[in-house]
Amino acid sequence: MQKKIPMRQCVGCREMKAKKELVRVVRSPEGEISLDFRGKAPGRGAYLCPQTDCLRKAIKSKALERGLDCQIPQEVYDAWDHRAEGARIEAEWQTMFDGYAAQYPELAAELKRRLAGDLPENWSDTVMDALCAAEEAAETVATRKASQKALNALAPALPELLGGSADLTGSNLTNWTGVKSLNSGDFLARHISYGVREFGMSAIMNGIALYGGFIPYAATFLTFSDYSRNALRMSSLMKQRVINVFTHDSIGLGEDGPTHQSVEHVPSLRLIPGMHVWRPADTVETIIAWASAIERRNGPSCLVFTRQNVPFLDRDEVDADAIARGAYVAAEAPAGAGEAEVVLLATGSEVGLAMKARAELTARNVQVRVVSMPCANLFDEQDEEYRRAVLPEGVPVLAIEASKSDLWYKYFSGKGAVIGVDTFGESAPACVLWERFGFTVENVVAKVEQLLK
C-alpha cells in the first residue's frame, strides 16, 4: 500500500491536468483505490486521494472493465496447475532413487545426509583433533593462514564443503592441500575461481545453499564486502548456511592504504540481522570460528582474518565451549575472578595487544581481566547470566578494536572507553600505523589509568 501524503491537491490531479498521462487503477490490500502512473515518480512515492475528480473519471473509464477485484480466470489456473504431472515425475524419481539405494546403500545414505544438511558422524572428533593440534603447535601466523590450516584439517572430512575466491585465492588462502579448481574442467573439484565479481560470487553461494547438498564458502578482501552487500543481506534474510571469508581486515595490512584498510566494515556487517561475524585472534579461535559457521544451519557467517601475523594467545585454558559462545575470559585477573579492577575487551589481532598490556598493568599492581570477543553477534545472543559473568556489572571496560568505535559502548555497564579507528587509515607500514592510531601497550596502559582515576 502506498503512503498517503497531506496535500491540498493530490499528485494525481495535478499530473492528470498537466500531462494527460496514462494511468491504471489499482486497489490496495485494504480495498482503497488509487491511480498508478507508469514510469513516473508520483506512482512510486505519492498517493491519490479518493475524492479527486481524476479518480472519479478513472472509475468511469474502461480501466474498470478489466476488473478491480483481480480475479484470475480459470484458464490461467488450469495452465499453471501441474500438480498431477509433478506427482507423477516425483513418483518416477522416487522409484529410481529406491533402486539406486538398493544397489548402492552407502552412497544413497551419504546423499541423503548431505541434502538434509547433517554433518558427518565423526565431525566433532575432527574439530577436536584440529583444536588439539593447534594448541600443541601454538603458532604465530596471520589468521588468514590459520584459516587455511583449519581448512586443511576440516575440509577432507566434509566433502560437501565447496570453496572459492574472487580472484584472490593466493591472498585469501581459501584453498587447501590437494584441492582442485572447478575451472579445470574437473567437476569433482571443490574450489571455484569466481573472478573479480564479488556480488556474483555471493549471490551464487546463496543459490548453492538454497539448492542444498553443499556448504558454500568464498572469499575476498574485507573492504570489498561492500560489493557483496545485497547478497550478504539476502543470505541472512533467507537464513542460509553461507560462509563469507574476508581477509586483510584492518590498518594492519599496511602500505596498501586507506582504500584497502577496512574501518567501518566489521561493524557494518555486525549490523545485518542474523549475521554472525567472527574475528578470531589466533589459530584456536579460527578453528572454532570455522566449526561454528559450518555447524550453523539457520544463517550465514562472516569469517574475518588478518593479513599480518598474530601471536598465539597464552590463555588460561582452551575452553572450546566458552569460545563458541562468542566471548570468554582469555586471561583472568591474577587475584581471581572477583578481583578484576578493569576489563580489556578485544577482538582479532588486538587481543594479543590486550594480553601484553595486561602483563604491564599486572606489574603495576592493577588487576586486569582480558576478554576475547571473536563473535559479538553470538555473545549478544547469550543469556544475561553468561554475559554478566564475562563482563561483570560496574567494572570499567576498555574496548580495543581496529575499527569504528560506535558499537562497543553497549558493553559498558559502568565507566568505559574505546581504542578504535574512527577515521580512514593511512598508507604506511603496519608498525607505523599501529602507533599512529594508538594501538600500543603504552596507550592501553594510559587509558586504563584514566578509567581508574
C-alpha positions as CSV (number, residue, x, y, z in Angstrom):
1,M,0.0,0.0,0.0
2,Q,1.4,3.4,-0.9
3,K,1.7,6.1,1.8
4,K,-0.8,8.9,1.9
5,I,0.7,12.4,2.0
6,P,-1.1,15.5,3.2
7,M,-1.8,17.8,0.2
8,R,-4.5,20.3,-0.8
9,Q,-4.4,18.7,-4.2
10,C,-3.2,15.2,-4.8
11,V,-0.4,14.4,-7.1
12,G,-2.8,12.6,-9.5
13,C,-4.9,15.7,-10.0
14,R,-2.0,17.9,-10.9
15,E,-0.4,15.3,-13.1
16,M,-3.6,14.5,-15.0
17,K,-4.3,18.1,-15.8
18,A,-0.7,18.9,-16.8
19,K,0.3,15.9,-18.9
20,K,-2.7,13.7,-19.5
21,E,-0.6,10.7,-18.5
22,L,-1.8,7.2,-18.9
23,V,-2.7,5.7,-15.6
24,R,-4.0,2.4,-14.3
25,V,-6.5,1.9,-11.5
26,V,-5.2,-0.3,-8.6
27,R,-6.7,-1.5,-5.4
28,S,-4.6,-1.8,-2.2
29,P,-4.9,-4.8,0.1
30,E,-7.1,-2.7,2.3
31,G,-9.5,-2.0,-0.5
32,E,-8.6,1.6,-1.3
33,I,-8.4,2.6,-4.9
34,S,-5.6,4.7,-6.4
35,L,-4.0,5.6,-9.8
36,D,-0.6,4.3,-10.6
37,F,1.5,6.5,-13.0
38,R,3.5,4.2,-15.2
39,G,7.1,5.3,-15.4
40,K,6.5,8.5,-13.3
41,A,7.9,9.4,-9.9
42,P,4.4,10.1,-8.4
43,G,3.5,6.4,-9.0
44,R,6.4,5.4,-6.7
45,G,6.0,7.6,-3.7
46,A,2.8,9.7,-3.7
47,Y,-0.8,8.8,-3.1
48,L,-4.0,9.9,-4.9
49,C,-6.9,11.0,-2.7
50,P,-10.2,9.1,-3.3
51,Q,-12.1,12.4,-3.5
52,T,-10.4,13.8,-6.6
53,D,-12.1,14.4,-10.0
54,C,-9.3,12.4,-11.7
55,L,-10.1,9.3,-9.7
56,R,-13.9,9.6,-10.3
57,K,-13.2,9.9,-14.0
58,A,-10.9,6.9,-14.0
59,I,-13.5,4.8,-12.2
60,K,-15.9,5.5,-15.0
61,S,-13.3,4.7,-17.6
62,K,-12.7,1.4,-19.4
63,A,-9.9,0.6,-17.0
64,L,-12.6,-0.7,-14.6
65,E,-13.8,-3.1,-17.3
66,R,-10.7,-5.2,-16.7
67,G,-11.9,-5.9,-13.2
68,L,-10.6,-4.3,-10.0
69,D,-11.2,-7.5,-8.0
70,C,-8.0,-9.0,-9.6
71,Q,-9.9,-12.2,-10.4
72,I,-7.7,-14.8,-12.1
73,P,-9.5,-16.5,-15.0
74,Q,-9.9,-20.3,-14.7
75,E,-7.9,-20.9,-17.8
76,V,-4.9,-19.3,-16.2
77,Y,-5.3,-21.5,-13.1
78,D,-5.6,-24.5,-15.4
79,A,-2.5,-23.5,-17.4
80,W,-0.4,-23.3,-14.3
81,D,-1.7,-26.3,-12.5
82,H,0.9,-29.0,-12.9
83,R,0.2,-30.9,-9.6
84,A,-0.7,-34.1,-11.3
85,E,2.3,-34.0,-13.6
86,G,4.6,-33.1,-10.7
87,A,3.3,-36.0,-8.6
88,R,4.0,-38.4,-11.5
89,I,7.5,-37.1,-12.0
90,E,8.3,-37.3,-8.3
91,A,7.0,-40.9,-8.1
92,E,9.2,-41.8,-11.1
93,W,12.2,-40.2,-9.4
94,Q,11.5,-41.9,-6.1
95,T,11.3,-45.3,-7.8
96,M,14.6,-44.6,-9.5
97,F,16.2,-43.5,-6.2
98,D,14.9,-46.5,-4.4
99,G,16.6,-48.7,-7.0
100,Y,19.8,-46.7,-6.6
101,A,19.6,-47.0,-2.8
102,A,19.1,-50.8,-3.0
103,Q,22.2,-51.1,-5.3
104,Y,24.4,-48.5,-3.6
105,P,23.2,-48.1,0.0
106,E,26.2,-46.3,1.4
107,L,26.2,-43.7,-1.4
108,A,22.4,-43.2,-1.1
109,A,22.8,-42.6,2.6
110,E,25.6,-40.1,2.0
111,L,23.5,-38.2,-0.5
112,K,20.5,-38.1,2.0
113,R,22.8,-36.8,4.7
114,R,24.2,-34.0,2.6
115,L,20.7,-33.0,1.3
116,A,19.4,-33.0,4.8
117,G,22.2,-30.6,5.9
118,D,23.5,-33.0,8.5
119,L,27.2,-33.2,9.3
120,P,29.3,-36.5,9.3
121,E,29.1,-38.6,12.4
122,N,32.8,-38.0,13.2
123,W,32.6,-34.3,12.8
124,S,33.0,-33.4,16.5
125,D,36.1,-35.6,16.7
126,T,37.5,-33.9,13.6
127,V,37.1,-30.5,15.2
128,M,38.6,-31.6,18.5
129,D,41.6,-33.1,16.8
130,A,42.2,-29.9,14.9
131,L,41.9,-27.9,18.2
132,C,44.4,-30.1,20.0
133,A,46.9,-29.9,17.1
134,A,46.6,-26.1,17.0
135,E,47.1,-25.8,20.8
136,E,50.1,-28.0,20.7
137,A,51.7,-26.2,17.7
138,A,51.0,-22.7,19.3
139,E,51.9,-21.0,16.0
140,T,52.3,-17.3,15.4
141,V,50.7,-16.8,12.0
142,A,48.3,-14.5,10.2
143,T,44.7,-15.6,10.9
144,R,44.3,-15.9,7.1
145,K,47.0,-18.6,7.3
146,A,45.3,-20.0,10.4
147,S,42.2,-20.3,8.3
148,Q,44.0,-22.3,5.6
149,K,45.3,-24.6,8.3
150,A,41.8,-25.0,9.6
151,L,40.6,-25.9,6.1
152,N,43.4,-28.5,5.8
153,A,42.1,-30.1,8.9
154,L,38.4,-29.9,8.3
155,A,37.7,-29.9,4.6
156,P,38.8,-33.5,3.9
157,A,36.3,-34.7,6.4
158,L,33.5,-32.6,4.9
159,P,33.1,-33.5,1.2
160,E,30.1,-31.1,0.8
161,L,32.3,-28.1,1.6
162,L,32.6,-26.1,-1.6
163,G,35.1,-23.2,-1.6
164,G,36.1,-20.3,-3.8
165,S,37.6,-16.9,-4.1
166,A,37.1,-13.7,-6.1
167,D,40.4,-13.9,-8.0
168,L,42.3,-13.7,-4.7
169,T,43.0,-17.3,-3.7
170,G,46.7,-16.6,-3.2
171,S,45.9,-13.8,-0.8
172,N,42.7,-15.1,0.9
173,L,44.3,-18.6,1.3
174,T,40.9,-20.4,0.7
175,N,42.5,-23.4,-0.9
176,W,43.8,-26.4,1.0
177,T,46.3,-29.1,0.3
178,G,45.2,-31.3,-2.7
179,V,42.1,-29.3,-3.6
180,K,41.4,-28.8,-7.3
181,S,39.8,-25.8,-9.1
182,L,36.4,-26.4,-10.6
183,N,37.6,-24.3,-13.5
184,S,39.9,-27.0,-14.6
185,G,37.0,-29.0,-16.0
186,D,37.1,-31.5,-13.2
187,F,33.5,-31.3,-11.8
188,L,34.6,-33.3,-8.8
189,A,36.8,-30.3,-7.8
190,R,35.8,-28.2,-4.8
191,H,37.2,-24.7,-5.3
192,I,35.7,-22.1,-7.6
193,S,37.6,-19.2,-9.1
194,Y,34.9,-16.7,-9.3
195,G,36.9,-13.9,-10.9
196,V,36.6,-10.2,-9.9
197,R,32.8,-10.4,-9.3
198,E,32.2,-10.2,-5.5
199,F,28.4,-9.7,-5.8
200,G,28.0,-12.5,-8.3
201,M,30.1,-14.8,-6.1
202,S,28.0,-14.1,-3.0
203,A,24.7,-14.5,-4.9
204,I,25.9,-17.8,-6.4
205,M,26.7,-19.1,-2.9
206,N,23.1,-18.2,-1.9
207,G,21.8,-20.3,-4.8
208,I,24.1,-23.2,-3.9
209,A,22.9,-23.1,-0.3
210,L,19.3,-22.9,-1.3
211,Y,19.7,-25.9,-3.7
212,G,21.2,-28.0,-0.9
213,G,23.8,-30.7,-0.6
214,F,26.7,-28.2,-0.3
215,I,28.0,-25.8,2.2
216,P,29.5,-22.9,0.2
217,Y,32.2,-20.5,1.3
218,A,34.2,-18.0,-0.7
219,A,36.5,-15.0,-0.1
220,T,37.6,-11.6,-1.0
221,F,39.3,-8.7,0.8
222,L,37.1,-7.3,3.7
223,T,36.9,-3.8,2.1
224,F,35.3,-5.4,-1.0
225,S,32.5,-6.8,1.1
226,D,30.7,-3.6,0.1
227,Y,30.2,-5.1,-3.4
228,S,28.6,-8.1,-1.9
229,R,26.3,-6.3,0.5
230,N,22.9,-7.1,-1.1
231,A,23.7,-10.8,-1.4
232,L,25.0,-10.9,2.2
233,R,21.8,-9.3,3.4
234,M,19.7,-11.8,1.4
235,S,21.6,-14.8,2.7
236,S,20.7,-13.7,6.2
237,L,17.2,-12.8,5.4
238,M,16.8,-16.3,3.9
239,K,18.6,-17.9,6.8
240,Q,21.0,-19.8,4.6
241,R,24.2,-21.6,5.7
242,V,26.7,-19.5,3.7
243,I,30.2,-18.7,4.8
244,N,31.8,-15.5,3.7
245,V,35.6,-15.2,4.2
246,F,37.1,-11.7,4.3
247,T,40.8,-11.2,4.7
248,H,43.1,-8.1,5.1
249,D,40.8,-6.8,7.9
250,S,42.3,-3.5,9.2
251,I,45.1,-0.9,9.1
252,G,47.3,-3.8,9.9
253,L,47.6,-4.6,6.2
254,G,49.9,-1.6,5.9
255,E,51.0,0.2,2.7
256,D,48.0,-0.6,0.5
257,G,46.5,2.4,2.3
258,P,43.0,3.6,3.2
259,T,41.3,2.3,0.1
260,H,42.0,-1.2,1.3
261,Q,42.2,-0.7,5.0
262,S,38.8,-1.6,6.4
263,V,37.5,0.7,9.2
264,E,33.7,0.6,9.1
265,H,33.2,-2.9,7.5
266,V,33.3,-5.2,10.5
267,P,30.7,-3.0,12.5
268,S,28.5,-2.7,9.4
269,L,28.5,-6.5,8.9
270,R,27.6,-6.9,12.5
271,L,24.5,-4.8,11.9
272,I,23.0,-7.2,9.4
273,P,20.2,-9.0,11.4
274,G,21.1,-12.7,11.8
275,M,24.7,-12.4,10.5
276,H,27.4,-14.0,12.7
277,V,30.7,-12.0,12.3
278,W,33.8,-13.8,13.5
279,R,37.1,-12.0,14.0
280,P,39.4,-14.7,15.6
281,A,42.6,-13.9,17.5
282,D,44.7,-16.9,16.8
283,T,44.7,-20.5,15.4
284,V,42.5,-21.9,18.1
285,E,39.8,-19.3,17.7
286,T,40.0,-19.6,13.9
287,I,39.2,-23.4,14.1
288,I,36.2,-22.7,16.4
289,A,35.0,-19.9,14.0
290,W,35.1,-22.3,11.1
291,A,33.4,-25.1,13.1
292,S,30.7,-22.7,14.3
293,A,30.0,-21.3,10.8
294,I,29.8,-24.9,9.4
295,E,27.5,-26.1,12.2
296,R,25.2,-23.2,11.9
297,R,22.1,-24.3,9.9
298,N,19.9,-21.2,10.2
299,G,22.0,-18.3,9.0
300,P,25.2,-17.1,7.3
301,S,28.6,-16.2,8.9
302,C,31.4,-13.9,8.1
303,L,34.9,-15.0,9.0
304,V,37.3,-12.0,9.1
305,F,41.0,-12.6,9.0
306,T,44.3,-10.7,9.2
307,R,47.0,-10.2,6.7
308,Q,49.7,-9.8,9.4
309,N,50.9,-12.3,11.9
310,V,49.3,-12.5,15.3
311,P,50.7,-14.3,18.4
312,F,49.3,-17.5,19.8
313,L,47.3,-16.5,22.9
314,D,48.7,-17.6,26.3
315,R,45.1,-18.0,27.6
316,D,44.2,-19.5,30.9
317,E,42.7,-22.6,29.2
318,V,41.3,-23.6,25.8
319,D,37.6,-23.8,26.6
320,A,36.1,-24.5,23.2
321,D,32.5,-24.3,24.6
322,A,33.2,-20.8,26.0
323,I,34.9,-19.6,22.9
324,A,31.9,-20.9,20.8
325,R,29.6,-18.6,22.9
326,G,31.2,-15.5,21.2
327,A,33.2,-14.1,24.1
328,Y,35.1,-15.6,27.0
329,V,37.7,-14.8,29.7
330,A,41.0,-15.3,27.9
331,A,43.0,-14.3,31.0
332,E,41.6,-13.7,34.5
333,A,42.8,-11.1,36.9
334,P,45.8,-12.6,38.9
335,A,44.0,-12.2,42.2
336,G,40.9,-14.1,41.0
337,A,37.6,-13.7,39.2
338,G,36.0,-11.3,41.7
339,E,39.0,-9.0,41.9
340,A,39.2,-7.5,38.4
341,E,39.6,-3.7,38.5
342,V,39.2,-3.3,34.8
343,V,38.4,-5.5,31.7
344,L,40.3,-5.3,28.5
345,L,37.8,-6.3,25.8
346,A,39.3,-7.0,22.4
347,T,38.9,-8.9,19.1
348,G,41.1,-10.4,16.5
349,S,44.7,-9.0,16.3
350,E,44.0,-6.6,19.2
351,V,43.6,-9.5,21.7
352,G,47.4,-10.0,21.6
353,L,47.9,-6.3,22.4
354,A,45.5,-6.6,25.3
355,M,47.4,-9.6,26.7
356,K,50.7,-7.6,26.6
357,A,49.0,-4.6,28.2
358,R,47.7,-6.9,31.0
359,A,51.2,-8.0,31.8
360,E,52.4,-4.4,32.1
361,L,49.4,-3.4,34.2
362,T,49.9,-6.5,36.4
363,A,53.5,-5.3,37.1
364,R,51.9,-2.1,38.3
365,N,49.6,-3.9,40.7
366,V,46.5,-3.4,38.6
367,Q,44.1,-6.4,38.4
368,V,43.1,-6.9,34.8
369,R,40.8,-9.4,33.1
370,V,41.2,-9.9,29.3
371,V,38.1,-10.8,27.4
372,S,38.3,-12.0,23.8
373,M,35.2,-11.5,21.8
374,P,35.6,-13.3,18.5
375,C,31.9,-13.1,17.6
376,A,30.0,-10.2,19.2
377,N,26.7,-11.2,17.5
378,L,26.9,-14.6,19.1
379,F,27.8,-13.2,22.5
380,D,24.8,-10.9,22.3
381,E,22.5,-14.0,21.9
382,Q,23.7,-15.5,25.2
383,D,21.7,-15.3,28.4
384,E,22.3,-12.4,30.7
385,E,23.9,-14.6,33.4
386,Y,26.7,-15.6,31.0
387,R,27.1,-12.1,29.6
388,R,27.5,-10.7,33.2
389,A,29.9,-13.5,34.1
390,V,32.2,-12.4,31.2
391,L,31.6,-8.6,31.6
392,P,30.9,-8.0,35.3
393,E,28.4,-5.3,36.3
394,G,30.0,-2.0,37.1
395,V,33.6,-3.0,36.2
396,P,35.3,-0.5,33.9
397,V,35.8,-1.7,30.3
398,L,38.4,-0.6,27.8
399,A,37.4,-2.0,24.3
400,I,40.2,-2.4,21.8
401,E,39.4,-3.0,18.1
402,A,40.9,-1.5,14.9
403,S,37.6,-0.4,13.5
404,K,34.9,2.2,14.1
405,S,34.2,2.5,17.8
406,D,30.4,3.1,17.9
407,L,29.1,-0.4,18.7
408,W,31.4,-1.0,21.7
409,Y,29.7,1.4,24.1
410,K,26.7,-1.0,24.7
411,Y,29.1,-3.3,26.6
412,F,29.8,-0.7,29.3
413,S,27.7,-1.0,32.5
414,G,30.0,1.4,34.3
415,K,32.9,3.5,33.1
416,G,34.3,2.7,29.7
417,A,36.4,3.8,26.8
418,V,37.3,2.6,23.3
419,I,40.6,2.5,21.4
420,G,39.3,2.3,17.8
421,V,39.8,3.8,14.3
422,D,37.2,6.5,13.6
423,T,38.8,7.9,10.5
424,F,40.2,6.4,7.4
425,G,43.6,4.8,7.6
426,E,46.9,5.9,6.1
427,S,49.4,4.4,3.7
428,A,52.4,3.4,5.8
429,P,54.0,0.2,7.2
430,A,51.7,-1.5,9.7
431,C,54.1,-0.9,12.7
432,V,53.9,2.9,12.0
433,L,50.1,2.8,11.7
434,W,49.6,0.9,15.0
435,E,51.5,3.5,16.8
436,R,49.8,6.4,14.9
437,F,46.3,5.2,15.9
438,G,47.2,4.3,19.5
439,F,47.3,0.5,19.4
440,T,50.3,0.3,21.7
441,V,50.9,-1.1,25.2
442,E,51.7,2.4,26.4
443,N,48.4,3.9,25.2
444,V,46.4,1.0,26.6
445,V,48.0,1.4,30.0
446,A,47.4,5.2,29.9
447,K,43.7,4.7,29.0
448,V,43.3,2.2,31.9
449,E,44.9,4.6,34.3
450,Q,42.4,7.3,33.2
451,L,39.5,4.9,33.7
452,L,40.6,4.0,37.2
453,K,41.0,7.6,38.4
